[in-house]
Amino acid sequence: MNNYDCLLFDLDGTLLDSREIVITAVHATAEQFIPGVYSKEAVLARFGESFTDFLAEWDSMLQGRYERDDVYQAYLAQAKELEEKSVPLFAGVKESLSRLVEQGYRVGLVTNKQREITLVNLEAAGIGGLFEIVVTLDDVGNGKPSPEPLEKAMAYFGVSPARTLMVGDSIYDLEAARAARAACAILEWYGPGELGERSPDYRFASLDQLLESLTQAQAEEKGRVAHGTSVVEAGGKNV
């Protein structure tokens, strides 16, 4: 594995075990305004997509009966009600994130979630202080799979795409990383996902495994520097 300077994390399904909550909120909102159109399985297949993408798709089905903002606010209310009951972190996430920060990695959060709910999640989980920057759907014109959220975070850190690793769980994280020319690691907490024909640079079953690989890559890179071999001379790879 290569070493990186900047690690950008997705939130839902990557750090938070929140898949069922998100799916329930989207499905409940759909049933309220366009009943019978989506099954929970159909929503699950699109986990990681922003709710605004669903809204754009629903415009024609709403047929002017409801304002888009009313539907959006109903979704936020559903999500907040479910998530205020606490959303658990995956095992070892807080400890692994803390270790990565201690080892000198620049750590940011890039999510398709709204800022208000994101901050509630981070505070409840006790991990908000570990991120130097939090980029939410409210902070950009286009969420993932657009590269815009990643580019905003990389610009903040002043780090090149070649030294940036996007850590996520869905095709939207992978496509955003590819569009931003950054590397991508997929955490398969829920098992192998549906990533289409595209493959990430790395796959891990847990954040602990990613931490272990990065720790080794960092040590190898420091060893090369100590022996006078730059990252560029080594082709940017851990060999």
N, C-alpha and C positions, 0 to 999 in steps of 0.2 A: 504493500500500500504506500502511496505517496504521503508526504507530510503537507500540512496546510497551515496558513496563518489565521484564517478566518473560518469559523464554523457557523452556519446559518441553519437554525432549526425551525421546522414546522411545529405546530402545537397539537392539534387534534389527531389522534392516532399515532403520533410520534413520541410525544412526551406525556400527554394525557390519554388515559384509557376512556375516551369519550365517544367512541363511535356510536354506540347505541343511543346515547343522549341526543347527538346531532341528528341522527336519522329519525328519531322519534319527533323532534321539533319540526323538521322539514315536512315529514309525513302528516303530522297533525295540522300544520298550517295549510297544506294542500287539501286535506279533507274538509277543512273549514270553508275554503273558498272555491275549490274545484273538485268536489268529492268524486271518488271513483276513478280518477285519472291515473294516480300513481299507487303502486303497491309499495310496501316497505322494502321489498327486494329490489325494486327499480331504483329507489332512493339510495339503497346500499351500494348499488353498482356505480353510483356517482359520488361516493364519499370522497371528500377533499375539494369538491367544486364549491364555489361561493354561492350563497343564497341569491345574490343579485343575478347570477346566471340562470337560476331557476325562474326568477321573476321575469326576466326578459323573455323566457320561453312561455310564460303564463299569460303574457299580455293579451294575446288573441283569444285565449280561453276565458279570460275575465270579462271580455266583451263590454268594457266600460261600466260594469256594475259596481266595481270597487276601484278606489284609487290605489295606485301602486304603493304609495307610502303607507296606506292603511294596512295592506298585506304585509309589508316589511315590518311595521311596528308590531303586528300580531305575531310574526315569527320571533322577533326580539323578546317579546313577553313570554312566549313559549320556552325559548332557550334559557332565559334568565331564571324562570321558575324551576326548570329542571336542573340547571347548573348551580344554582345557589344552594342546592342540597349537597353540594360537594362533588367534584369530579376527581377520581383518584389518579395519581401518577402511576405510570408503569413502574415495576419493581426496579429499584436502584437508580432511578433517574436523577433525583436530587444529588445523590452522592457522586454519580458520574459527572454531572454538569459541574459540580464544585471542583472535582479533580481537574477537569479540563481547564477551568479558569485558573486554578493554582499552577498549572503547567504552562501558563502564558498564552493560551489561545484566546483570540478575540471572538466573543460569542454574542450572536444576535438572534432574534426571533423574527420569523417571516411567516405570517399567517393570513389566510383568507377570511378570518373572523373579524367581526367588528371590534373596535378598540374598547368600548365599554365592557363587553363580555370578556374580552381577552384579559383586561386588567383585573377583573373579578377572579378569573381563573388563576392568574399568576399569584395574586395575593393569597387566595385560599390554599394554593399548593405550596406557598412559601419559597418560590423560585424566582420571583420578579427581580430581585436584586442581582441575579447572576447574569442578566443580559445588559449589554451596553446600549443596545438599541432594540426597540420593538416596532416593527413595521406591520401595520394591520391593513385591512381592506379600506379603512377610512383615510389612510395616509397616502394612497396612490390612486391614479386614474383607472388602472386595471390590475386586478389581482392575478395570482398564478392561474393558468400557465404562462401568462405574460412575464417577461423577464424584469418588468419594472420594479417589483418589490425587492428582488435580489440586487438589482443595480443601485437602488436607493441605499440599501445597507452597505454594499461594497464601497460606494462613494463616501459614506460616512466614515468607514474604517480606513479608506485610502488604500485598499487592497485590490490587487488584480484578480480577474477571474481564475487565472491559473493557480492562484494560492487560496482559492475559496472552495469550500465543500458545503453543499446543500444537503442537509439531513432531513429526510421526510419519509412518507409511507405510501404515497400515491403517484399516479401518472401525472398529476398536475405539478407535483414537486419536481419530478424528473423532467418534464417538458420545460418548466421554468428554468431549471438549471442548464439544460441544453441551450435554450435561447439566450441565456446570459453568459454562455461559454464557461460555466463553472462545472466542477465535478459533482457527482450526486451519489449519496449513500442511502439506501432504502432499509428501514428497520421493519422487519417482518414479524411484528408482535402477533399479528392475527394470522400468520402463515403467509406463504407466497401470494402476492397480489396479482391483479390483472394489469400488467403494464404494456399490453399490446405487443408490438414487434420490437419495441425499444427496450434496451437493457441498461440498468444503472451501472456505474463504475464499480460499486461495491454493494453487497447485500449482507446484512447482519440480523441475527435473531433477536438481539437486544442491544441496548446502549452500552452495557458492560463490555460486550464484544468489540464494539467500535472503539471504546476507550482503550482497550488493550492493544488494538492494532495501531491506533494513533500514537500511543505511548512508545511502541516499538519503532514506528516510523520516525518519530521525533528524535529518539536516541540515535538511530542510524544516521539521520541527517546531521546531528551534532558531531557524530564521529567523523563524518566526511569533512566537515568544516575544520575540525581539529587536525585532520591530516592534510589540509590544504586543498581539498577537492570541493568546489562550489556545487550548488544544486544545479546550476546551468551546465557545468561540465559533466555532471552525472546524468544529464538528459532530463532533469526534473523528476527522476524516479528513484525510489529506494531500491538499491541493488546490492 
